[in-house]
Amino acid sequence: MNKKPIVGITMGDPAGNGPEITIKTLAHFDLYDRCQPIVIGDAGIMEQAARFVGRTDIKIHRCEKVADALFAPGTVDVLHLPLIKDIESFEIGKVSIEGGNAAFQCVKKVIELALAGEVDATCTNALNKEALNMALEHYKGELSDGYTHFDGHTEIYATYTGTKKYTMMLAHHDLRVVHVSTHVSLREACDRVKKARVLDVIEIAHKACKDMGIENPKVAVAGLNPHCGENGLFGTEEIEEIKPAIEAAKEKGINAIGPIPPDSVFPEALGGWYDIVVCMYHDQGHIPLKTVGFVYDREKQAWKAVEGVNVTLGLPIIRTSVDHGTGFALAGKGTSNELSLVNAIDYAILMSAGK
């Protein structure tokens, strides 16, 4: 791409720290050298967030459409959606129907903008799954095209883009993981380890690395069982499902490696052996990423870093996200760390280059 990509950023649940993180992120004026950011959300909430973080010097510019944006450092463009009736009485740090609906409407709108080509990439702040589904049930699908439940962002994006084959990628610098399953029980996750799904995820992971400019991606595939099952002693999924998927991927010219014992693959990936790791279930991928990305300072009793990027792969549009929750306990204090959102936007820019 010759021009700087336009990145649509959702404000997240207005009761959480997403709006504050967004203001702090867009106060990194060098970001405007790399992209053209526009926030999708309630301008009143964003003005409140600027006060929370002590950046009243930053102007909130209300836009009716993307074409109205100024994309100027010191000004935060907000495609205004009047979502919160009374901002002064809206409770920060609380799960609510109003907050859940606001977060959902921002996501729905940014997807529409991306599908229409008005933004080049999308980046989401955290929503609260309980609040989201409270709102969907409360309105009985009236504001969500009949849908009354979503597990989270990934499923919303898949539904509104008509995507059948997709997966979540988490990244912390050059450590990247993708998942065969995510928001299901551990018992169901084991049942979902099937050759066809594992192969789909290997292929999606390979393409994502290629899109990021990696010429010959090395795709590691983790096992499901301890020691990869020890030739069937501790389980047979590696023999019956995972190995056949790896062989099928190799036949397609993909450099798929494994299965590799889960307790070995991540130290090796951190050492640069692989470009991406295919994980069999949610926590297998999330735990190592958050161990390296979330750093707590014992002496200061505060988070030194909360980093990590969530990317939905397989979509016809680009979606990246922060890799943390809504931070209700931190909302309104102005102290939340913005590095995860900075990194998520940079990943959106990186992936835009491959469009």
Secondary structure, 3 states (H helix, E strand, C coil): CCCCCEEEEECCCCCCCHHHHHHHHHCCHHHHHCCEEEEEECHHHHHHHHHHCCCCCCEEEEECCHHHCCCCCCEEEEEECCCCCCCCCCCCCCCCHHHHHHHHHHHHHHHHHHHCCCCCEEEECCCCHHHHHHHHHHCCCCCCCCCCCCCCHHHHHHHHHCCCCCEEEEEECCEEEEECCCCCCHHHHHHCCCHHHHHHHHHHHHHHHHHCCCCCCEEEEECCCHHHHCCCCCCCHHHHHHHHHHHHHHHCCCEEEEEECHHHHHHHHHCCCCCEEEECCHHHHHHHHHHHHEEEECCCCEEEEECCEEEEECCCCCEEEECCCCCCCCCCCCCCCCHHHHHHHHHHHHHHCCC
